[in-house]
Amino acid sequence: MDQSDGDAINLFDPAVAACPHASYQRLIQEQPVMRAPLGGAVLVSRYEDVLFALRTPETFSSEMSEQMALGTERPMIPQQIDPPDQTRYRKILDPHFSRKRMASLEPMLRKDSQVLIDRLIDQGECEFNRSFAIPLPCQAFLHLMGLPSEELGLFLELKDGIIRPHMQTSDPEEALRIRAQTGKRIYAYFEDLIEKRRRSPQDDMMGHLLGAELGGERLSQNEILDICFLFLLAGLDTVTAALGCNIAYLAANPEQRGTLVGDPSQIGSAVEELLRWETPVVAVPRVVKKDCELGGVEIKAGEMVMLLLGAANLDPGEFETPEAVDFARGRNRQIAFGSGPHRCLGSHLARLELTVAMQEWHKRIPDYALKPGESPIYSGGIREVQYLPLVWSS
């Protein structure tokens, strides 16, 4: 392939989305840095190059709120701003997403998992995404924000209005309108919540944001809104995608599932390996701030670069036998959560959610399979199972 032959691999093709691993490895081997056809983004797939770009925000910038068109009126904080401003916000947010702080949510996550399983276990079957993978992370978000469980349906609606407007329309202009309208609803919701918390403070994430200071000054209302907008999008989708893909993989690989059922202590390492193999955030975008060269390809200032995390996690230059799913893999520097200054703020929470969910599920429903005659349906973009019908002996 030459540099303009990127249409030979379409990561959004349904067949590729269902099993992208061979396409990822082909990109790494044949064109680790390539320009997509017709003036498209530069695709970067090799682990070393992706890691370099993630850790060099002065060249590969996250400041792209206009290009992303996610219904926002301003950049989401801290994801769509670069250091040094981004670093200042991370200093006040990171302590509240520490491993120790997130561990305090474990009892609630276990209870939520158990309640969801109680509702479906006697049925002997379920559509896993709708019954378990979607509600569990959303409940974790509600706990984190100190919000009532009754808000679950509303937040799912708002999240899908931004991330999946295509579920409502195939018209690109209409999709933009849906995102813009949903964005206004998100701002309005959190504006109302800010006022409620100012009148009646609580010891939750909103309480922390209202009391936080930068340079001796409290965060402005807009800064709090822009942080909450990001929390909503980031907190409600990625774990759902990872959990669904994990269970789909284990349903199709009963021997490896049996290993985890027989030795639950391996679930933590299995979570890491499946994050590598089933990387949910397939790619992260960056805008190039200045002319540069990466992997022998000249990139001009202003061009869009897509860093393919899913491909990088299969690079034989970093991982021994990357095509094998090995729950005993010793050195696993997977970058499903990114790296550098924009490394996922909620990575400790995500790992906890995935670990608890897989422990509780396999404790109660150890022997499950895909429903006969059915197949999982995967999506491109975010790697997720949109439809995962499972059966088990009740």
PEJO-V784523 format. One line per field, one symbol per residue. ss: DSSP state (A for helix, B for strand, O for the rest). A space follows every 50 residues. Layout:
BEGIN
ss=???
END
This chain:
BEGIN
ss=OOOOOAAAOOOOOAAAAAOOAAAAAAAAAAOOBBBOOOOOOBBBOOAAAA AAAAOOOOOBBOOOAAAAOOOOOOOOOOOOOOOOAAAAAAAAAAAAAOAA AAAOOAAAAAAAAAAAAAAAAAAOBBBAAAAAAAAAAAAAAAAAAOOOAA AAAAAAAAAAAAAOAAAOOOOAAAAAAAAAAAAAAAAAAAAAAAAAAAAO OOOOAAAAAAAOBBOOBBOOAAAAAAAAAAAAAAAOOAAAAAAAAAAAAA AAOAAAAAAAAAOAAAAAAAAAAAAAAOOOBOBBBBBBOOOBBBOOBBBO OOOBBBBBAAAAOOOOOOOOOOOOOOOOOOOOOOOOOOOAAAOOOOAAAA AAAAAAAAAAAAAAOOOBBBOOOOOOBBBOOBOBBBBOBBBBOO
END
